[in-house]
Amino acid sequence: MVNQVQRVIWLSIILLISSCRPVTLAFSQPEGPPEFKLGWEDGCDTGLSAQDAGYWYRAMYGYKKRPEMMENELYKNGWNEGFSYCRFAAAAK
């Protein structure tokens, strides 16, 4: 009975971890101002959904680009860098 409980706990932990960004990208955080970081995170999520990784990534991450930030150059640069980095890093695995 104890082994079964341990299996359920481990399975729950694995499912929680897998619902986040891929492990290789989970700890990737750029340096810079908050606007750049926000753009990078939105671009990264969009890049993951654009990558041909299946329905799961598209449903989980989707397209994220904040209209209120479109005039902010830091946000746009961060978004472009995050998109490229995460899309191609996910493709390389």
C-alpha positions in Angstrom: 0.0 0.0 0.0 2.8 2.4 0.8 4.4 1.8 -2.6 1.2 2.7 -4.3 0.9 6.0 -2.3 4.5 6.8 -3.2 3.8 6.1 -6.9 0.8 8.5 -6.8 2.8 11.2 -5.1 5.7 10.8 -7.7 3.2 10.8 -10.6 1.6 14.0 -9.2 4.9 15.7 -9.0 5.9 14.7 -12.5 2.6 16.0 -13.9 3.0 19.3 -12.1 6.5 19.7 -13.4 5.5 18.8 -16.9 2.8 21.4 -17.0 5.4 24.1 -16.7 7.9 25.1 -19.4 10.3 22.4 -20.4 13.0 21.9 -17.8 15.7 23.3 -20.1 13.7 26.5 -20.4 12.3 26.8 -16.9 15.4 28.4 -15.5 16.1 30.7 -18.4 15.6 34.2 -17.2 17.1 37.1 -19.1 18.8 40.1 -17.5 17.2 43.5 -17.9 14.4 45.8 -17.0 10.9 44.5 -16.1 9.4 45.4 -19.5 12.1 43.4 -21.3 11.5 40.4 -19.0 7.8 40.5 -19.5 8.3 40.6 -23.3 10.7 37.7 -23.1 8.3 35.6 -21.1 5.4 36.3 -23.5 7.6 35.7 -26.5 8.9 32.5 -25.0 5.4 31.2 -24.4 4.4 32.1 -27.9 7.6 30.5 -29.3 6.7 27.2 -27.5 3.2 27.2 -28.9 4.5 28.0 -32.4 7.0 25.1 -32.3 5.5 22.0 -33.9 5.4 20.2 -30.6 1.8 19.2 -30.8 -1.6 20.3 -29.4 -0.4 20.3 -25.8 2.0 23.2 -26.2 -0.4 25.2 -28.3 -3.2 24.8 -25.8 -1.0 25.6 -22.8 1.0 28.5 -24.0 -0.9 30.1 -26.9 -0.1 33.5 -28.6 0.8 36.2 -26.1 1.5 39.7 -27.1 0.1 42.6 -24.9 -1.4 45.3 -27.0 -0.7 47.9 -24.3 3.0 47.2 -24.6 3.3 47.5 -28.4 4.9 50.9 -28.2 7.5 49.8 -25.7 10.8 49.0 -27.4 12.1 47.0 -24.5 9.0 44.8 -24.5 9.2 44.2 -28.3 12.9 43.4 -28.1 12.3 41.0 -25.2 9.4 39.4 -27.0 11.4 38.8 -30.2 14.4 37.3 -28.3 12.2 35.1 -26.1 10.2 33.9 -29.1 13.4 32.9 -31.0 15.2 31.4 -28.0 12.3 29.2 -26.8 11.1 28.1 -30.2 14.5 26.9 -31.4 15.6 25.6 -28.0 12.4 23.4 -27.9 13.1 22.2 -31.4 16.7 21.2 -30.5 15.7 18.8 -27.8 
